[in-house]
Amino acid sequence: MTDFKADLSAIASIAAVPTILEVVCRTTGMGFAAVARVTEDRWIACAVRDEIAFGLQPGGELKVETTICDEIRASREAVVIDHVAEDLQFRDHHTPKMYGFQSYISMPIVLPDGTFFGTLCAIDPRAAKLNNPAIVGMFKLFAELIAFHLDAQQRLATSEAALLTERQTGELRDQLIAVLGHDLRSPVASVDAGMQLLQRLPLDERAHTITRQVRDATARMIRLIEDVLDFARNRLGGGFVLQVSEEPLTPMLEQVVTELRTTYPDRAIETDFAALPALHVDRHRIGRMLSNLLGNALHYGAPDQPVRVRTEIADGVFALSVSNSGTPIPPEIAKDLFKPFFRGTDNPSKQGLGLGLYIASSIARVHGGTLTVTSTPEETRFTFRMPL
């Protein structure tokens, strides 16, 4: 028996879905977009963006036999209609007549195991130019991304239910993270490629802003994937593979700061980068370390105070520090900060896997250095030190 409440909850838990529906509406000019759960006898809206007062809310239903999605469930092929009145196949179809739309696009959402979940669809009472590679490709990428998230949730839930001991939990989690880390790269890269393609189209300013936001989000997802993979390599025995060079490190650090300033436009980030000699380090790993430390400081630091990034050379030691103002870290929490999956707050708005500081400390360790934290009412400071 299908658990539709679980399906609604699964879609609601995918943070990217509201943005996907907004991108769909902005790029197509259509006023209604939805993710629908479609079975042989039910059509249920799981997520909705309604700018034309169509009247459906999440959890709302249509009679499945009145929808084109029912036909898509059988064929598993997308349906794209620019103008119903001029479409030989659908101009006399009962669905457009019943719901009063002229443009329609619906893409099947099929899970990796071949299970049909539903559709990503959009309608509008006006005609729209939809049948082109950019729009159809965008819908296909979004449908694949939703399917991937649903499959990942199901796999995680199934795995958790099957585990009997804490050791089994840890081993299976590590293996699952390794698989998901690799499998995530393809859909994320596809979404980024799709957004690059959309940015070349003659979109309005709002649509361009949304595509930039989606690309920023995919960049953050890519960084998270790298953290997950590094964690899996460490726990499964492979370890980091450093790509050491003596290229200048400061440009990499400046690039990381620029990226985080774009992500947090309302926050102040101050830098004090010393003139550095050639350092025998993996520049990209050190950049990852700074990204994790700086992201952590921006998450947990006082929002009205700047975050400070500093490098220096003293007594034959290279030091990179990130500091912020705000509530100090209690000693009982500070001692566990560098453990995997540990998060120092129960605030639900501070989301994450709890891997960032663990990865940062691992990067410090493989460079022969240390990562430490000091926290007082005046300042919390993370410092990486590495002998030259």
N, C-alpha and C positions, 0 to 999 in steps of 0.2 A: 504493500500500500504506500502511495506517495505521501511524504511528509512535506506538505506545502509550507508550513510554518518554518521548517528548517530551511527550505529553499529561499523564502523571503529573508530570513536572517542571514543566510550565506551571502546573498547579493548585497544586503545592507552593510555587511562587514567589509566589503571591498571598497576602500576609500576612494579609488579612482573612478568609480561608476558615475557619481554626480558630474565630475569634470568631463567624462566621456560623453554624457548626454548633452552637456552644454556645448562641447565642441561640435557634436553632431548638428545641433540646431543652428549654431552660428555659421558653420561652414556650408550648410545646405540651404539656409534660409527658411527651414521648416519650423513649425511651431510646436510640434509634439514629438517627443522621443521617449522610448521606453525599453526596458529589459523585461521580457515576458517569459514566464514559465509555461510551456505548452506541452500538454499530454493528449492522449486520445480523446479525453472528455472534459478537459479543463484548459482555460486560458486565464492566467493570473498575472497582473502587473506586479513585478517585484520592485522596480524603480521607475520613476516617472519624471519627466520635465514637460510641463504643460503651459504653453504660452498662448493657446488658442481656446482655452476654456472647454477642452474636450470632456473633462469631468471625471477622469480616472485618477485614483490615488493608489499608492502601494497597497496591495492586498485586494484591489478592485478586480472584478472579473467581467469578461465578455463571454458570450456563448461561443464556444470554440468553432462550431460549424458556421458561424457568421464571419469568421476571419480568414484572411489569406494565409495566416500563419499555420492554420491546420493543413493546408496544402503543402506548405514548406516542410512541415514535420514529415510528411510522406515522401517528398522528393529530395529533401535536404539540399535544395538549390535556392540561391537568393532570388528574390523577386524585386525588380526595379522598374518603376513606372514614372516617367517624366510628366505625362499628361494623360489622365484616364480617358478623357473624351476623344483623344486621338490614338489611343492604343487599341489595336485590333483584338488583342486577346482579352483585355479587361474592361473595355468600354461598356459592355453589357453585363459585367460581373455583379453579383448581388452585394458584395461587400462595399465597394465604393458608393453604391447607391444608398445603402443603409447608413453609412457613417459620414457621407458627404465630403470625401476627400478627392483631390485631383492628382496629387503627387504622393508616392508611396515607395518606401524601400525597406526591405527586411532581410536580415542576414542570419542564417541558422547558427546557433551556438551549440557546437558538438564537442563533448568532452574527449580527452585523448583516448579513452577506451572505446570510443564510438557511440557512447550514449548521447541521445538527443536531449538537450536541456530545454531549449526554447529559442527565442529570437531577440536580436537587437533591431528595433524597427523605428520608423519615423513616418509621420503623415502630415499633410497640410491641405487645406481647402484650395490652395493656389497651385498652379503648375510650377515645377522646379526642374532644373537641369541636373539630373542625378546620374544618368547612365554614362559615366566616363571613368577611366581607370583610377583617377585620384580619389573620387568619392567612394566608389565600390571597394577600392583597396583599403581605404581608411576604415570602412565598416568591417571588412574582413579582419584587419589587424585588431580592432577593438573586440570583435567577437572572439577571436583566438585568445586575447588577453583575459577576458572574462572567463572563458573556459579553463584556462590554465589556473586562475585563482581558485575556481570552484574545485578543480581536481586536486590542487594542493591542499585545500581545506579538508577534502574528503580523505586523502591519503594520511594527513596528520591525525585526523580523528580516528581512523581505522587503526593506525599504528599505536596511538595512545591506549585505545581500548584493549589491544592485544598484549600489552606489556604487563609482566607480573612482578618484576622486581626493579629496584632502583638502578641496578647495573644494566639490566636489559633496556630500561628507559634511556640511559645515557648512550649505550652503544647504538641503538636504533636511531636515536635523535641525530647522532653524529653522522651516520650513514645517510639518513634522509636529507640532512643539510647539505651534504656533498652532492647528492643527486639533484636537489632543488637548485643549488647554486649554479650548477652547470646548465640545467634545463631552463633556468630563468633568463639566461643571457640572450637566447634566440628571440623570444617574444619582446623583451625590452628593446633589443636592437631594432626589431621590426617596427615598434611604435615610434622610436626615434627617427627611423628612416621615413616613416609615413608623415611625421610632423615636418621633416625637412622638405618633403614633396609638397605638402600643403602650404608651407611658407612661400613657395614659388608662385602660388596662385594669386590672382587679384582679389585678396580678401580685404574686408574693412579693418579698421584699426583694432576694434574689439576682438575680432577673430585672430588677428596676428598676436595680440596680447595673450590670448588663450593658448595658442600653439607654442608660444615661448614658455608659458607656465608649464605646459605638458612636457616640453623638452627639459626644463629645469627639474621637474619631478623625475623624469627618466634618468637624468644625471645622478640624482640622489639615490635612485634605485640601483644604479650601476655601482656606486660606491658601497652601498649596503651589500650587494652581491659579492663584491671583492672581500668585504669583511667576513661574510659567511664562508667563502671558499678558504680564506686564510685560517679561520677557526677549524674548519674540517681538516685541512692539511696538517695542522698542529696536532689535533686530537687523534687523527687516523694514522699518524706516524710519518707523513711525508715531509712536514716542516716547510718553512719558507725557502724559496729559491731566490737569493738576492742577485740583482743585476747591478753590480758595483761599478761605479765610474768616478772620475774626478772632475766631472763637469760642474760648473757653478751651481750651488744649491739655492741661493737666494731667489733667482727667477721662479723656481718651482714653488717656494714658499709664498712669493707674491701672487702667483697664480691661484693658489688655494685661498688666500685672503680675498682676492677679487671675486672668486666664485661664491664664497660665503657672504660677502657684502651684497651680492645680487640676490641671494636667497633670503637674507635678512636686511632688507633695505632700510628699516627703521632703527637698526642697531648701529652703534659706533664701534669700530674696530681700529685700535691704534697700533702702529707697528714701530719697532726700533730694531732694524736689522744692521748688525755690525758688518764691517768689511771682513769677509771670510777668506781664508786660504783654500786651496784645493783640498776637499774632504773625501776620504775613501769611503763613500756611502752609496746606498741605493736611493737615488734622489726621489723616485716615485714612492718608495716605502716611507721615507721621511715625510713626503708630502701627505701621504695617507695618515700618518701619525698626527701631523698638524691638523688635518681636516677633522679627525675624530676629536682631538682635544679642543679645537676651536668650536666645533659644533656642540660639544658638551657644555662649554662655557656659555655659549649663547642660549642654550636651552635652560640652564639652571642659574645663570647669573642674574643680577638685578637688571631689569630691562631699561632703566633710566641711567645706567652707568656703563662706561665703555669697557670692552674687553681688550686686553693688552697682549701683544705678541712681541717677544724679544729674543734676539740671538746675541751671543757673546762668546769670546774666547778668553779664558783666564786660567793661568797655571797649567797649561797643556791640556785643558778640557774644553770641548765644545758644549755649549748649553743652549737649549731651546726651551723657552717657557711661555705658558699661556696663563693669564691671571684674570680674575673677575671679582667684582664685589657682590655682596649678597649674603644670604644666610649661610653660616659656616657649616661644614660637613661634620656631623658628630663622629667622635673617634671610633665608636663601634661600627659605623658604616664605612669610614675611611679605610679600615683594615681589609675590607672585602671588595673595594672598588675595582680592583684589577682581576677579579674572578669572572669567568664567563657566565653570561645570563644573569649577572647581578645588576639590579637597578636600585639606585639610592633614594627612590621616592615612590609613593603609592598614588601620586597624582595621575589620573588617567589621561590628562592632556600631554604628559611627558611620555610619549610612546617610543618604543624601540626594543631591540632584541637584548640589549644589555651586553653587546659584544665590543662596542667601540673602544672602551678603555682597556679591555683585555687584549685586543689586537694591537693597540698602541704600545702596551707594555711588552708584548711579544716582539714587536719591531725593535723596541729599545734593546731587548735582551740579545737578539741575534746580531745586533751591531756592537755587542760587547759593552753596552751602556746600561743605564738605569732610568726608570721613570718613577718619580716620587710625587707625593702631594702634601702640601701644607695648607691648613685652613684655619683662619682666625676670623673674628668679627669684621676685621678690616679687609681681608683679602683671602681668596682661595687661589692657590698657584700650583699648576702641574709643571714639572721641570724634567726634561730629558737631558742627561749628562753622558758624554761619550769621550773617553780619553783619545787624544789625537795620536 
